[in-house]
Amino acid sequence: MKADRSPLSPFRRFILSQESRPVTLAQGSLAFASVVLARNFAESILEGDQVLGFTPLIRNSFYSFFDHFFLFYLSTFLWLVLVLSLITNEEVKRVARLSLLFSPIILVVPIIDIVLSKGTGYKLGYLEGMSQVIPAVQFFDLKGQILQITWGQRIELFSVCCFATLYVWLKRTSLIRSLAAFVLAYLVLFIHGLPQILTEIPKAFGFDHGVRAIMGGGLVDVDSQNYALFMLLLCMPAALALLWRSDRLLLRGLGIGFRRGRCWAAAVPCILGIALGYLAFNEHYRMTFLNPYNYLAFGAATGAFVLASVRSRNRKAVLFAVTSCTLLSVNVGWACLLLALSAFASARLKKALPLLFFFSVAGGFSVFGQHDTLTLLLPGGLYRVRAFAVYRQGREQFIQKDWENARKLYEEALARGVADHELYERLAESYVNLGLLDRAIPLFEKAIATSRNDPESYLGLGGIHLARGDLAATMRVYDRAIENRVLPDRFYLEKGRIYFRAGDFGRAKGSLRRAALMGAKKDLLYQSLADLAFFSADYEEAFRLYEKVLFYKPRSGMAYNGMANIHHVEGKYAQALDLYLKALELTPDDPSILNNTGAAYLETGRIEEAYRLVSKALAIYPMMAEAHYNMGRIFELVGAREEAVRSYRNALEVNPDVMGAREALEGLGETPP
Amino acid sequence: MKRVRTGERILRLLSWMRPWRCVHYVGATVFGILLGYRIVGPRFDLTRSVIAAVAVFFNFQGMVVLNNLIDSAIDRVSGKKTPLSEGAVTERVYAVWGFSLSSVGAVAALFISYPAFLIVIAAHVTSFVYSSPPFRLKRFFPVNTLFIALSTYLAMMFGYSIHGLTKTFMSFPPRLTLLFMIVFTLSLCFKDRLDYRGDSEGGVYTLFTLLGERKGSIVSGILVCASYCSVPLILGYPALFFAAVPAGALSFFFLTRNPFREEPIFIVYFLFADVFIFTLWRNIELVLPKI
């Protein structure tokens, strides 16, 4: 035989040697899990408050850490192995072994991103809707600014595509197959990056309502669960196809275990349970069929109970069934997991069909009932169903920012005995957004008492006191957060800002120093220092520090806003306006930037634009005294005296010390409150 | 194999707990606890501190079991005493023992906090990737010592995390991260000297299998000495040279001496660590961020 003397021969030899190395299934699975956990870990520690993060809210980060990202990579891996084994016609085990060795490439994302972002990390969201999905196709347009995709992700994706191409080339030396591998690898990753695409389905049928509530408004509790469900159901066909190619015995073992009668005995009651849940909830919660993720939950629950009913003598098949059943049910909820495992155990008992029936009905119902499933199924449960459903509906309205309806529904849930930290906090936030501050305070207090480690409650409560100008009360709230070790870096930063607002620059610096010790991000730290310099009228230093913020976070709207503020106080309105507009482009929904830009328009005589922006600022945050004041000035300029007086009064009501409002009222011949 | 009672078996297993390395990891955790207390203050949570030390002990023992299980063949060649090479337990019993130790350690960490639990998970990931196929990074120098340094760093972070900071890693002084990663990566290669024969047979690339036992000893001695001297340099505190230079010289001497024994090297290391902790306690501003 002719020896392979091509320059690629060492690579071929490497591939052959690695493909044939003995690795057991357990070792391979643990190695894969280790790589994914290492990636999640690196992302959490390096990028701090990104999606994962060491957040004190365990419930939210638990699913991301151990479930959502894990399933994302598992599905990608399985699909990639399937594609490569089909294109090269190679044994699945061999492709899997080599792909596993390549899997640490996913660690480049957090590492590259933290280097390129100079330590500040990126706060990413998922692509929402077609308007964001279409630009994401420009993945390889290196000059393109794609907000939702970082350089680390681009490099990761490109490396995976290159790996696929090179592997196929080394195996088959066929240009067409190699190019097909590149394209298919790209498609696999691209599709996995689009779980939100499901939200487009109701839109296509003309249901706009509820589309925004897809995540939090779904039947499952945590957003990551929804994503995990998508990934799980995506990886199932790949897993089955791979089993078909590699281990038909196992599949047959499962097939034998799927005795039709038993299978129906699990599936039918589960669907019955879902229907029961639907009938019980539908009167009070009509969104069920508008949320595509709910269908995934239905499918996952049914699949879990069908797999739980499997009885096979093939140990591998049983392991496969129990793993799949666990993964499917845990993503529907903890109640579903417990019921599915109970069903699994009862399926092993003789004459236990009634038990299997009960667990399957309850499991189906748990899609709606979640952790309250068993109490809802007890006598008198219908009353609790109503409370529970109203609570869920309130959550949906809250996510859609329909504060009035959210308030009504949450109040009803509260009256019906729902006592939950989230309920207290969201009802309080609804009150804040409706301007009912006095009602919000006790609810925030209750939220803190129920769960001491949620930063949002402290920020909400502190925000009310701050809006009212009661700095001492705000400090007390933030001190409590620090005492309870809830994001101390964030609260020291907030304290620093309050101190320099009160003119106590020494203490402000002390607080910022503590924030730095507690791991505050550099951009936030310099932003605060720059603001401090600005408030102490050291504009040159402030400008230098804002530039430093931009060094760490080039897309910081707040830094541009700060620089614009400097120009504004120096009377350079045109330059200020340019910078405000840049800030607005980067942070379109920040009420303070909207208000400042409106003020700059006002100074340049463009009243219509000013009105538009200040109105938007007030719509987002009605408790902004400065925006009410600016609105008063706008009304005064157009001669709407009554509206101007009302706006100035609103400003003083929110914050009695707001600059200029008192004088403006007096100028209009009115007595300030 | 002779049948033994469970209690006796547990005692036997505990006698293989690798005390010097154990002190190294538990010491790293205690250092993390003290550092956190010095920086964050003012509360000192004794209960959590004790749980943390116990958790690290259990987790470390679990990792040792994993390593011994995978390296059982190599250990027999090296003549290294482990419960498996001595035939004290079967592989199955030993695996159950290791899993139990790790589980106790992980549950103890969960009692401290969620971040602490995640750090323990990270440490197990590091240990698995280091010891087990398909990656088995212990085969490659200097990646193997880098991973040991990483484990030490994680033990330290575990101690630091008991203070309940939400951003455990971001708040840890970056200068100390740099210091520990460099120092431990340079110095910990000496631990492979005793496994020289087994590593050669098992295809594990360590400094000693790459350079030979004699040359490897000299080079690792130089690296250990350099690591001691790098401490005052990185810390920016020249007075520490008075402790670092003798510690480095003594370590070099013990490392190149025949027959080799690792105990004196650990004793020198622990003594220097005490001086280092005392210095840092008195001059904490050396590592704090400046704004």
Boltz contact constraints between the chains, C-beta under 6 A:
constraints:
  - contact:
      token1: [A, 23]
      token2: [B, 133]
      max_distance: 6.0
  - contact:
      token1: [A, 23]
      token2: [B, 134]
      max_distance: 6.0
  - contact:
      token1: [A, 27]
      token2: [B, 132]
      max_distance: 6.0
  - contact:
      token1: [A, 27]
      token2: [B, 133]
      max_distance: 6.0
  - contact:
      token1: [A, 30]
      token2: [B, 128]
      max_distance: 6.0
  - contact:
      token1: [A, 31]
      token2: [B, 134]
      max_distance: 6.0
  - contact:
      token1: [A, 34]
      token2: [B, 125]
      max_distance: 6.0
  - contact:
      token1: [A, 34]
      token2: [B, 128]
      max_distance: 6.0
  - contact:
      token1: [A, 34]
      token2: [B, 129]
      max_distance: 6.0
  - contact:
      token1: [A, 37]
      token2: [B, 125]
      max_distance: 6.0
  - contact:
      token1: [A, 38]
      token2: [B, 125]
      max_distance: 6.0
  - contact:
      token1: [A, 41]
      token2: [B, 122]
      max_distance: 6.0
  - contact:
      token1: [A, 45]
      token2: [B, 169]
      max_distance: 6.0
  - contact:
      token1: [A, 48]
      token2: [B, 167]
      max_distance: 6.0
  - contact:
      token1: [A, 48]
      token2: [B, 170]
      max_distance: 6.0
  - contact:
      token1: [A, 54]
      token2: [B, 115]
      max_distance: 6.0
  - contact:
      token1: [A, 54]
      token2: [B, 166]
      max_distance: 6.0
  - contact:
      token1: [A, 56]
      token2: [B, 166]
      max_distance: 6.0
  - contact:
      token1: [A, 58]
      token2: [B, 114]
      max_distance: 6.0
  - contact:
      token1: [A, 100]
      token2: [B, 134]
      max_distance: 6.0
  - contact:
      token1: [A, 485]
      token2: [B, 164]
      max_distance: 6.0
  - contact:
      token1: [A, 487]
      token2: [B, 166]
      max_distance: 6.0
  - contact:
      token1: [A, 489]
      token2: [B, 167]
      max_distance: 6.0
  - contact:
      token1: [A, 513]
      token2: [B, 291]
      max_distance: 6.0
  - contact:
      token1: [A, 516]
      token2: [B, 289]
      max_distance: 6.0
  - contact:
      token1: [A, 516]
      token2: [B, 291]
      max_distance: 6.0
  - contact:
      token1: [A, 517]
      token2: [B, 39]
      max_distance: 6.0
  - contact:
      token1: [A, 518]
      token2: [B, 171]
      max_distance: 6.0
  - contact:
      token1: [A, 519]
      token2: [B, 167]
      max_distance: 6.0
  - contact:
      token1: [A, 519]
      token2: [B, 170]
      max_distance: 6.0
  - contact:
      token1: [A, 519]
      token2: [B, 171]
      max_distance: 6.0
